[in-house]
């Protein structure tokens, strides 16, 4: 790959951004950054708590600030975005300007199973759904966010995305 690049992973909750991001960063000897974890450290509370006290609008501003800070001060990383990060404050433009953006497009049915396996308590926006409702909710969310996700430079539509697949098919070019 030559010089170190920045890689931004985006997609719906449960698509594997953090899991694949960690593996990809290790494989490529890059730093791994989970944007949500970075924000949680900065705000000193969980994202659901921040949402309830400060609202989504304030959270999205904090998210934008954190993304801009990473892009301005770091180089050679794999960053796992929050599922909504690409959809606000021209964040897709920022990410496309600062590295390679990869949309992990996983089927809503598979996402629902992953989320239920992990436990919905880890995904507060999906807490109140059973499996069928969850699939419908994920489809609706995908529909809302897809116009932003589709601005990614690379789109991988597969339910079994691996680091090897990403490296050999999308990063060696």
C-alpha positions in Angstrom: 0.0 0.0 0.0 3.0 2.3 0.1 2.4 5.3 2.4 0.0 4.9 5.3 -3.6 5.9 4.5 -6.6 6.6 6.5 -9.5 4.2 6.2 -13.1 5.0 7.4 -15.5 2.2 7.9 -19.2 3.0 7.7 -22.5 1.2 7.8 -25.4 0.3 9.9 -25.1 -0.8 13.6 -24.0 -4.4 13.6 -22.3 -4.3 10.2 -18.9 -5.0 11.7 -17.2 -1.6 11.7 -15.5 -2.0 15.0 -14.7 -5.7 14.8 -13.3 -5.5 11.2 -11.7 -2.1 12.0 -9.6 -3.6 14.8 -8.5 -6.5 12.6 -7.8 -4.3 9.6 -5.8 -1.9 11.6 -3.7 -4.7 13.1 -3.2 -6.3 9.7 -2.1 -3.0 8.1 -0.1 -1.8 11.1 -2.4 1.3 11.5 -4.0 2.8 14.6 -7.6 1.8 15.3 -10.0 4.5 16.4 -13.6 3.9 17.3 -15.3 7.3 17.0 -18.1 6.5 19.4 -15.6 5.4 22.1 -13.5 8.6 21.5 -16.7 10.7 22.0 -17.7 8.8 25.1 -14.2 9.5 26.6 -14.6 13.2 25.8 -18.1 13.7 27.1 -17.7 11.5 30.2 -21.0 9.6 29.7 -22.6 7.0 27.5 -24.1 8.1 24.2 -27.6 7.2 25.2 -27.2 9.3 28.4 -25.8 12.2 26.3 -28.8 11.9 23.9 -31.3 12.0 26.8 -29.6 15.0 28.5 -28.3 17.0 25.5 -30.3 15.7 22.5 -29.2 14.2 19.3 -28.4 17.6 17.7 -25.7 18.3 20.3 -24.4 14.8 20.0 -24.0 15.2 16.2 -22.1 18.4 16.7 -19.7 16.6 19.2 -19.4 13.8 16.7 -18.4 16.2 13.9 -15.9 17.9 16.2 -14.3 14.6 17.1 -14.1 13.5 13.4 -12.5 16.8 12.4 -10.0 16.6 15.3 -9.0 13.1 14.3 -8.6 14.1 10.6 -6.5 17.2 11.6 -4.2 15.5 14.1 -3.8 11.9 13.1 -2.6 10.0 10.1 -2.4 6.3 9.3 -5.6 4.9 11.0 -8.7 2.8 10.6 -11.7 4.6 12.0 -15.0 2.9 12.8 -17.7 5.5 12.5 -21.0 5.6 14.4 -23.8 4.4 12.2 -25.2 7.9 11.8 -21.8 9.7 11.5 -21.9 9.9 7.6 -25.4 11.5 7.6 -24.7 14.8 9.4 -22.7 18.0 9.0 -21.1 16.9 5.6 -19.1 14.3 7.5 -19.0 12.1 4.3 -17.2 15.0 2.5 -14.7 15.2 5.4 -14.0 11.5 5.4 -13.8 11.3 1.6 -11.3 14.2 1.6 -9.1 12.5 4.3 -8.9 8.9 3.3 -10.6 5.9 1.9 -14.3 5.4 2.8 -15.6 1.8 2.9 -19.4 1.1 3.3 -20.0 -2.3 4.8 -23.4 -3.1 3.3 -24.8 -6.0 5.2 -28.3 -7.5 4.7 -30.9 -6.2 7.3 -31.9 -9.7 8.3 -28.3 -10.6 9.1 -27.9 -7.3 11.0 -31.0 -8.1 13.1 -29.6 -11.6 14.0 -26.2 -10.1 14.9 -27.8 -7.4 17.1 -30.0 -9.9 18.8 -27.0 -12.2 19.4 -25.0 -9.4 20.9 -27.9 -8.2 23.0 -30.1 -5.2 22.2 -29.0 -3.5 25.4 -25.8 -2.7 23.5 -27.8 -1.0 20.8 -30.2 1.4 22.6 -31.9 2.5 19.4 -33.1 -1.0 18.9 -34.0 -1.9 22.5 -37.7 -2.1 22.2 -38.0 -4.3 19.0 -38.6 -8.0 18.6 -36.9 -9.8 15.6 -39.5 -9.0 12.9 -39.9 -5.4 14.0 -36.1 -5.1 14.3 -35.7 -6.2 10.6 -38.3 -3.6 9.6 -36.6 -0.9 11.7 -33.2 -1.7 10.2 -34.6 -1.6 6.7 -36.1 1.9 7.4 -32.9 3.1 8.9 -30.9 1.8 5.9 -33.3 3.6 3.6 -32.8 6.9 5.4 -29.0 6.6 5.5 -28.2 4.9 2.2 -27.8 8.2 0.2 -25.0 9.1 2.5 -23.5 5.6 2.7 -23.5 5.4 -1.1 -21.1 8.3 -1.2 -18.4 6.0 0.1 -15.5 5.3 -2.3 -15.9 1.6 -1.8 -19.1 -0.4 -1.2 -18.8 -4.0 0.0 -22.2 -5.8 -0.2 -21.6 -9.1 1.6 -22.7 -10.8 4.8 -19.3 -12.4 5.4 -16.9 -9.5 5.0 -13.3 -10.3 6.0 -10.2 -8.3 6.4 -8.5 -10.4 3.7 -11.4 -9.6 1.3 -11.0 -5.9 2.0 -7.2 -5.8 1.7 -7.0 -7.9 -1.5 -10.0 -6.5 -3.3 -10.2 -2.9 -2.2 -6.9 -1.6 -0.7 -4.2 -3.0 -3.0 -5.3 -0.8 -5.9 
